Amino acid sequence: MSRLLGWVSRPGSTRHLALLRMGLVAAAWSEWAYVRLLYKAEGYWGLAVSLLFFAGTSMAFLGWFTRLGMFATGVSSMALVYGFGLVGGDDVYWHHHSKVLAHALVLSALLPIGNSWSVDRWLLARRAERRGEAVPTSDGDLWATRLLCVAEAVVWFWGAIDKVELRFLNGDRMLQILFGYYAKLGDWVPIVGPLLTVVSIATVGLEFALPLGMWFRRFRPVLLPSALLLHGLFYALLPVGSFSATMIVMLLAWVDPDEVDAVWRRLEGAPSPLPPANGG
């Protein structure tokens, strides 16, 4: 039990959480900002949800009362997906990618996302300087990143399960999808067809490998770029909405925060912290 708690609870740098916070908010704006413009509000309830959405996302992006802002963003996104989408029957909000984004926003509210690169951090540092005190560390408990990892792994796994059928594995489904958007490729069926069979099998294999292998650090140098390529191609080739952007941003939950800090220090030309001396 102690090993499990130690694995879940892991204090560390929160710089990568700032990137996660801003990336998810940007994805939320991309997904819902246009349809939630105030003049489109559906009565007082719709207006309240829109105001909560824009207020929460703005606060979260800037990092001002960050946890409260992200909580408001999560609540408003859930209201859009389950209130307007599921209950109200509006297909604009009841999409697979909308649900993934809404749940990612809610889970991110459980993290210390305002500890780095935020107005909250700037105000905290300024107060400490006025009092002549040391600026508190920006580190925090990153336990909820495990929940984000589980959420992303579930998406990969069930995405792979959905594709385990002969029509997908032999390339027919991918051929149908591709030609639905790229009709001019019809003359290339003899060439593209066999290639899509290979691509289909590779896609399913990768979507099974990601939810299993990403839990092991040794495999991440290969699987992280592969996930970026997979979702990048989805984004460039197919109308997947905010799905790929959300999944790419969620990859930050898998990254070792110390590695992010090391990269940032190299970019700034700052020295790396010295390792602790033996014996303490």
C-alpha positions in Angstrom: 0.0 0.0 0.0 2.8 2.4 0.8 4.4 1.7 -2.6 1.1 2.5 -4.3 0.7 5.7 -2.3 4.3 6.7 -3.1 3.7 6.0 -6.8 0.5 8.1 -6.9 1.7 11.0 -4.7 4.8 12.6 -6.3 5.8 16.1 -5.5 7.7 17.9 -8.3 8.1 21.0 -10.5 4.9 22.5 -11.9 6.3 24.2 -15.0 4.9 21.5 -17.3 1.5 22.0 -15.6 1.5 25.6 -16.7 1.9 24.4 -20.3 -0.9 21.9 -19.7 -3.2 24.5 -18.2 -2.8 27.0 -21.1 -2.9 24.2 -23.7 -6.2 22.8 -22.4 -7.8 26.3 -22.1 -6.7 27.0 -25.7 -8.3 23.7 -26.8 -11.5 24.7 -24.9 -11.6 28.1 -26.7 -11.1 26.3 -30.0 -13.9 23.9 -29.2 -16.6 26.0 -27.6 -15.8 29.8 -27.7 -17.6 30.4 -31.0 -20.7 28.5 -30.1 -20.9 30.2 -26.6 -20.7 33.8 -27.8 -23.1 35.7 -25.5 -25.5 36.7 -28.2 -26.1 33.0 -28.9 -27.1 32.2 -25.3 -30.1 30.0 -24.9 -32.0 32.1 -22.3 -30.7 32.9 -18.8 -29.3 29.4 -18.2 -27.3 29.5 -21.4 -26.1 33.0 -20.6 -25.0 31.8 -17.1 -23.0 28.9 -18.6 -21.4 31.1 -21.2 -20.4 33.7 -18.7 -19.0 31.0 -16.4 -17.1 29.5 -19.3 -15.4 32.7 -20.5 -14.7 33.9 -17.0 -13.2 30.6 -15.9 -11.1 30.0 -19.0 -9.7 33.6 -18.8 -8.8 33.2 -15.2 -7.2 29.8 -15.8 -5.2 30.9 -18.8 -3.8 34.0 -17.1 -3.3 32.1 -13.8 -5.3 34.4 -11.7 -7.2 32.5 -8.9 -6.1 29.6 -11.1 -7.7 26.7 -9.3 -11.0 28.5 -9.1 -10.8 29.5 -12.7 -10.1 25.9 -13.8 -12.8 24.6 -11.6 -15.3 27.0 -13.2 -14.0 25.9 -16.6 -14.6 22.3 -15.7 -18.1 22.9 -14.4 -19.1 24.9 -17.5 -17.6 22.3 -19.9 -19.5 19.5 -18.1 -22.7 21.6 -18.3 -22.1 22.0 -22.1 -21.4 18.3 -22.7 -23.9 16.7 -20.4 -26.5 19.5 -20.0 -26.7 20.8 -23.5 -25.4 17.7 -25.2 -26.7 14.6 -23.4 -29.9 16.0 -21.8 -30.6 18.8 -24.4 -29.8 16.6 -27.4 -27.5 19.1 -29.0 -25.0 17.2 -31.1 -22.7 20.2 -31.2 -21.7 19.4 -27.6 -22.1 15.6 -27.6 -19.0 14.5 -29.4 -16.3 12.1 -28.3 -13.6 14.8 -28.4 -15.9 17.2 -26.4 -16.2 14.6 -23.6 -12.4 14.0 -23.6 -11.7 17.7 -23.3 -14.3 18.3 -20.6 -13.0 15.5 -18.4 -9.4 16.6 -18.9 -10.4 20.1 -17.7 -12.0 18.8 -14.6 -9.0 16.6 -13.7 -6.6 19.4 -14.3 -8.4 21.4 -11.6 -7.1 18.9 -9.1 -3.5 19.9 -9.8 -1.5 22.9 -8.6 -1.7 24.4 -12.0 -1.2 28.0 -10.8 2.2 27.5 -9.2 4.2 28.4 -12.3 3.9 31.0 -15.0 0.8 32.6 -13.6 -0.5 35.9 -12.1 -0.9 33.9 -8.8 2.8 33.1 -8.8 3.8 36.7 -9.6 1.6 38.0 -6.7 3.0 35.4 -4.3 6.6 36.3 -5.3 5.9 40.0 -4.9 4.4 39.5 -1.4 7.4 37.5 -0.3 9.8 40.1 -1.6 7.9 42.9 0.3 8.2 41.0 3.5 11.9 40.2 2.9 11.1 36.5 2.8 12.3 33.8 0.4 10.0 33.1 -2.5 8.2 29.8 -1.9 9.0 27.0 -4.2 6.7 26.4 -7.2 6.7 22.6 -6.6 3.5 20.8 -5.8 1.9 17.4 -5.5 1.3 16.0 -8.9 -0.9 13.1 -7.9 -3.7 14.0 -10.3 -1.4 13.7 -13.3 -1.9 10.0 -12.8 -5.6 10.5 -13.4 -4.9 12.3 -16.6 -2.7 9.5 -17.7 -5.4 7.0 -16.9 -7.9 9.0 -18.9 -5.7 9.2 -21.9 -4.7 5.6 -21.7 -8.4 4.6 -21.7 -9.1 6.7 -24.8 -6.2 4.9 -26.6 -7.2 1.5 -25.5 -10.9 1.7 -26.4 -10.0 3.5 -29.7 -7.9 0.4 -30.5 -10.7 -2.0 -29.4 -13.1 -0.2 -31.7 -10.8 -0.8 -34.6 -10.3 -4.5 -34.1 -12.4 -5.7 -36.9 -11.7 -7.0 -40.4 -13.0 -4.0 -42.2 -10.5 -1.7 -40.4 -7.6 -4.1 -40.3 -7.7 -4.8 -44.1 -7.8 -1.0 -44.8 -11.4 -0.7 -46.0 -12.6 1.6 -43.3 -9.6 3.9 -43.6 -10.0 3.9 -47.4 -13.6 4.9 -47.0 -12.8 7.6 -44.5 -9.9 9.0 -46.6 -11.8 9.0 -49.9 -14.7 10.6 -48.2 -12.6 13.7 -47.7 -10.0 13.3 -50.5 -12.1 12.2 -53.5 -9.4 13.0 -55.9 -7.4 10.1 -54.5 -9.8 7.6 -56.2 -7.4 7.0 -59.1 -4.7 5.9 -56.7 -6.7 3.1 -55.1 -4.4 0.3 -56.5 -1.4 2.0 -54.7 -3.1 3.6 -51.7 -5.2 0.5 -50.8 -2.3 -1.9 -49.8 -0.5 1.0 -48.0 -3.6 1.8 -46.0 -3.8 -1.9 -44.9 -0.3 -1.5 -43.4 -1.2 1.9 -41.9 -4.4 0.5 -40.3 -2.6 -2.4 -38.7 0.1 -0.1 -37.4 -2.4 2.4 -36.0 -4.2 -0.4 -34.0 -0.8 -1.7 -32.8 0.3 1.7 -31.7 -3.0 2.4 -29.9 -2.6 -0.8 -28.0 1.1 -0.1 -27.3 0.5 3.4 -25.9 -1.8 2.6 -23.0 0.5 -0.2 -21.9 4.0 1.1 -22.7 3.6 4.7 -21.6 3.5 3.6 -18.0 7.2 2.4 -18.4 9.7 5.3 -18.6 12.1 3.2 -20.8 9.5 3.1 -23.6 8.5 6.8 -23.5 11.3 8.1 -25.7 9.8 6.1 -28.5 6.1 6.2 -27.7 5.8 9.9 -26.9 7.0 11.0 -30.4 4.8 8.2 -31.9 1.8 9.6 -30.1 2.6 13.1 -31.3 2.9 11.9 -34.9 -0.4 9.9 -34.6 -2.5 12.7 -33.3 -0.7 15.3 -35.5 -1.7 13.3 -38.6 -5.2 12.9 -37.3 -5.3 16.7 -36.9 -3.9 17.5 -40.3 -5.8 14.9 -42.3 -9.3 14.5 -40.6 -11.9 16.8 -39.1 -11.3 15.7 -35.5 -12.1 19.0 -33.8 -10.2 19.6 -30.6 -9.5 15.9 -30.1 -5.9 15.7 -31.3 -5.0 19.0 -29.6 -6.4 17.8 -26.3 -4.6 14.4 -26.6 -1.3 16.1 -27.4 -1.6 18.5 -24.5 -2.5 15.6 -22.2 0.9 14.0 -23.1 2.5 16.5 -20.7 1.0 14.5 -17.8 3.3 11.6 -18.8 6.5 13.8 -18.9 8.9 13.7 -16.0 8.8 17.3 -14.5 12.5 17.2 -13.7 13.2 16.6 -17.4 11.1 19.6 -18.3 13.0 21.7 -15.8 16.3 20.5 -17.2 15.3 21.5 -20.7 14.1 24.9 -19.5 17.4 25.5 -17.6 19.4 24.7 -20.7 17.3 27.1 -22.8 17.8 29.8 -20.2 21.5 29.0 -19.8 20.9 28.4 -16.1 23.0 25.9 -14.2 21.4 22.6 -13.3 20.9 22.0 -9.5 23.6 20.0 -7.8 22.7 16.4 -6.9 22.4 15.8 -3.2 25.6 14.8 -1.4 26.0 11.1 -0.4 24.7 10.5 3.1 22.3 13.5 3.0 
